[in-house]
Amino acid sequence: MIAFMRGMRMPPSTTWILVSLRMVSNRAGNLPAPTEADQPPPVDPGLIPPTAVEVKKLFNLAIRVWLSNDQARARWYHHRARIT
């Protein structure tokens, strides 16, 4: 699928999905285990890394958005050609 998309413009929504995935993976931190029973939690615990299933779902969503935009553009050009 990637080879199919090479050289084609990705819609902004797809870009935002990929950027948000990158941000989540960057914020995924490994917190040290608590050393005392009454130790308070950290202020910003971060996020857990995205699972393979979550990454696959986001990628599939990005592909669907891109394909639907491409189909809409093709439909518009088809209708414009029929006018003349």
Backbone bond lengths (Angstrom), bond angles and torsions (degrees), N, CA, C in turn:
res aa  C-N    CA-C-N  psi(-1)  N-CA   C-N-CA  omega(-1)  CA-C   N-CA-C  phi
1 M - - - 1.451 - - 1.525 110.93 -
2 I 1.328 117.35 -33.96 1.459 120.01 -178.67 1.531 110.24 -65.47
3 A 1.329 117.00 -41.30 1.459 119.77 179.58 1.523 110.45 -62.39
4 F 1.315 116.71 -33.40 1.459 121.64 177.93 1.521 110.46 -64.64
5 M 1.323 117.55 -36.28 1.452 122.11 -175.30 1.527 112.74 -87.51
6 R 1.323 118.52 -9.78 1.459 121.05 -175.74 1.528 110.90 -58.05
7 G 1.296 116.79 130.17 1.451 121.77 177.23 1.521 113.71 84.97
8 M 1.313 118.62 -1.46 1.458 121.00 -179.80 1.523 109.22 -103.71
9 R 1.312 115.73 145.88 1.461 121.28 -177.76 1.521 110.23 -74.19
10 M 1.311 115.88 131.22 1.463 120.07 177.15 1.523 108.43 -88.60
11 P 1.328 117.92 140.57 1.458 119.50 178.88 1.524 110.60 -68.25
12 P 1.330 116.88 157.96 1.468 120.20 -177.83 1.524 113.38 -57.71
13 S 1.336 118.03 -35.43 1.457 119.28 -178.97 1.521 111.19 -63.74
14 T 1.324 117.24 -37.79 1.460 120.71 177.78 1.519 110.11 -65.02
15 T 1.301 116.18 -40.73 1.455 120.40 179.18 1.517 110.18 -62.08
16 W 1.317 117.34 -42.30 1.466 120.38 179.31 1.517 111.89 -64.62
17 I 1.318 117.18 -36.61 1.465 120.08 177.85 1.522 109.98 -63.46
18 L 1.322 116.61 -46.01 1.458 119.92 -178.81 1.532 111.53 -68.01
19 V 1.321 117.18 -37.25 1.469 120.43 177.99 1.523 110.41 -65.96
20 S 1.330 117.19 -42.25 1.463 119.34 179.93 1.520 111.07 -65.61
21 L 1.331 117.43 -36.59 1.455 120.27 176.45 1.523 110.43 -62.86
22 R 1.317 116.20 -41.24 1.466 120.51 178.86 1.524 111.09 -64.62
23 M 1.338 116.72 -39.89 1.461 120.35 179.41 1.520 110.76 -64.74
24 V 1.323 116.84 -41.11 1.461 120.50 179.67 1.519 109.74 -64.18
25 S 1.318 117.23 -43.21 1.460 119.23 -178.46 1.528 110.94 -68.47
26 N 1.331 118.29 -30.72 1.467 120.71 177.64 1.521 111.91 -72.34
27 R 1.323 117.39 -32.25 1.460 120.43 -177.65 1.515 112.61 -82.91
28 A 1.326 116.38 -10.27 1.456 119.44 -178.59 1.523 108.83 -65.50
29 G 1.302 116.16 113.49 1.457 120.29 -176.81 1.513 111.71 -117.25
30 N 1.292 114.88 155.43 1.451 120.74 175.27 1.517 107.35 -100.63
31 L 1.309 115.94 107.98 1.454 120.67 -179.97 1.521 109.63 -84.49
32 P 1.305 115.75 142.01 1.463 117.25 175.28 1.526 109.84 -69.88
33 A 1.299 115.45 149.37 1.463 120.29 178.85 1.527 109.21 -68.39
34 P 1.329 116.90 148.36 1.475 118.38 177.98 1.529 110.53 -63.82
35 T 1.324 114.58 145.33 1.466 119.90 -178.75 1.517 112.23 -102.98
36 E 1.336 117.17 -17.32 1.462 121.14 -179.71 1.517 109.21 -128.67
37 A 1.313 116.55 153.59 1.463 120.93 -177.77 1.521 112.32 -68.39
38 D 1.333 117.78 -31.86 1.467 120.45 -177.51 1.525 112.34 -102.48
39 Q 1.303 117.97 18.91 1.466 122.01 -179.44 1.531 109.73 -70.93
40 P 1.366 118.09 129.95 1.469 119.94 179.12 1.533 110.69 -72.08
41 P 1.329 116.80 155.66 1.468 119.22 178.51 1.525 110.48 -71.04
42 P 1.314 118.53 158.79 1.466 120.56 178.32 1.524 110.51 -67.00
43 V 1.332 115.56 156.28 1.460 121.43 -178.94 1.531 110.52 -64.36
44 D 1.315 117.49 -48.04 1.462 121.74 178.81 1.522 108.38 -122.49
45 P 1.327 117.13 96.87 1.461 118.54 -176.67 1.519 114.07 -74.19
46 G 1.325 118.06 -10.23 1.454 120.95 -178.92 1.523 110.83 81.32
47 L 1.299 116.19 -162.39 1.461 121.79 -179.29 1.515 109.33 -125.84
48 I 1.307 116.18 156.45 1.454 118.84 173.77 1.522 108.36 -79.86
49 P 1.317 118.37 154.24 1.465 119.65 179.57 1.525 110.48 -65.04
50 P 1.334 117.79 146.90 1.461 119.34 178.71 1.525 110.74 -65.95
51 T 1.320 115.54 143.81 1.459 119.72 178.40 1.516 109.70 -79.68
52 A 1.313 115.49 167.10 1.468 120.46 179.19 1.524 110.78 -61.99
53 V 1.322 117.16 -36.47 1.466 120.95 179.72 1.527 110.50 -66.12
54 E 1.335 117.32 -42.02 1.462 120.74 178.63 1.533 111.05 -64.28
55 V 1.309 116.66 -41.60 1.468 120.17 178.46 1.520 110.00 -63.07
56 K 1.327 116.74 -43.01 1.468 120.56 179.48 1.526 111.01 -62.83
57 K 1.341 117.25 -41.92 1.470 120.41 178.88 1.527 111.22 -63.65
58 L 1.326 117.47 -43.14 1.462 120.35 178.96 1.522 111.12 -64.92
59 F 1.326 116.52 -39.81 1.461 119.69 178.93 1.523 110.28 -65.32
60 N 1.343 116.97 -43.17 1.466 120.36 178.57 1.526 111.25 -63.36
61 L 1.334 116.88 -37.84 1.460 120.26 176.90 1.524 110.48 -63.95
62 A 1.319 116.63 -42.14 1.459 120.04 179.15 1.527 110.89 -63.04
63 I 1.314 116.80 -41.07 1.465 120.64 178.89 1.524 110.46 -64.94
64 R 1.350 116.66 -43.26 1.469 119.85 179.74 1.516 111.67 -62.27
65 V 1.322 117.09 -41.92 1.468 121.11 178.75 1.517 109.57 -63.45
66 W 1.323 116.83 -45.06 1.452 120.44 -179.55 1.525 111.02 -62.86
67 L 1.335 117.43 -44.35 1.460 120.47 -179.25 1.525 111.96 -65.09
68 S 1.331 116.64 -40.45 1.462 118.13 -179.49 1.525 111.05 -67.05
69 N 1.324 118.04 -36.82 1.463 120.22 175.29 1.518 110.96 -65.11
70 D 1.320 116.85 -40.64 1.464 121.00 179.56 1.533 110.33 -65.29
71 Q 1.342 117.19 -40.84 1.458 120.54 178.36 1.518 111.39 -65.59
72 A 1.325 116.95 -39.24 1.465 120.25 179.09 1.528 110.54 -64.90
73 R 1.330 116.42 -40.04 1.453 120.05 178.64 1.533 110.38 -65.39
74 A 1.328 116.71 -42.22 1.470 120.48 178.91 1.528 110.60 -63.74
75 R 1.328 116.56 -39.92 1.466 120.07 178.57 1.518 110.67 -63.61
76 W 1.322 117.41 -41.56 1.462 121.45 179.87 1.526 110.44 -61.25
77 Y 1.327 116.90 -46.60 1.458 120.22 178.91 1.533 111.14 -65.32
78 H 1.315 117.68 -35.16 1.468 120.72 177.28 1.534 110.47 -63.03
79 H 1.331 116.65 -45.69 1.458 120.68 179.07 1.528 111.32 -65.54
80 R 1.331 116.59 -38.67 1.456 119.10 179.01 1.530 110.84 -64.73
81 A 1.324 117.54 -37.87 1.455 120.61 178.83 1.525 111.09 -67.24
82 R 1.318 117.63 -31.23 1.462 120.94 -179.61 1.524 112.16 -73.64
83 I 1.320 117.61 -23.09 1.458 120.99 -178.84 1.535 110.69 -67.11
84 T 1.322 116.70 -40.86 1.474 119.39 -175.65 1.511 112.48 -84.27
